Amino acid sequence: MTDAPFRTRIVRCPTCGGEAVYALGNPCRPFCSPRCKNNDFGAWASEAYGVEAKPSEDDDPDADAIT
């Protein structure tokens, strides 16, 4: 085993595209700053982002309709 420390990994910030340190020392990882982290959270909260999914048969609102 080696006792060498881990190399600092630089990744692209998902919000601004700038450089972000991906290490325990960056509490905002993978973002470069608290501002980018909060902007991303706000986009999810306002439903600017979404994950595409097909509705299941259980989600059909007409299936429960009384005829």
N, C-alpha and C positions, 0 to 999 in steps of 0.2 A: 504494500500500500504506500501511497505517497501522501505526504502532508502538505503538498503544494496547494495554495489557495486557488479558489475558482477564478477564472478570468472574467472580467466584467463583460457582460453581453449587452450590446447596443441593438435595440429593435426600433422599428418604425412606429411612432405613435399613431393609433388608429383614428384619432380625431384630426390632428393637424398635419401629420406626416413627418414631423420633426423627429429628432433622435431622442430616444428614451432609454434610460438605464434599466435593464431587467435584472434587478437584484433585490435582496431583502432591504437594502438601504433606501429603496424607492418605494414608499408606501402607496404610490399611485400606479404602480406597474400594472398593465403595460403602457400606461399613459405617461406623458412627460411631465405633467403638472396637475395640481388639483383642479385647475380651471378646465383642462381638457377632460379630466375624469367627470367633472360635474356637467359639462356640456353633453357628453355622451349619455350620462344618466338622464338628463333632461330630455334628450331626443327619444329615449326609450319610454319615459314617463308620459310624454305627449303623443306617443304612438307614431312618431315619425319613422321609426324602424318597425319592421314586422317580420315574422317568420311565416312564409307561405305554407298553408296546409289545406288539404281537401277536407271538407266536412264529412264526418262519419254518418252512418245511417241513423245513429242515435241523436244526432243534432238536427234532424229534419223537423221543423216546427209544424208542418202539416200532418205529421204522423199522429200527433196527439189531438188533432181536431175532431170534434164530435160531428158526425154527419147525420 
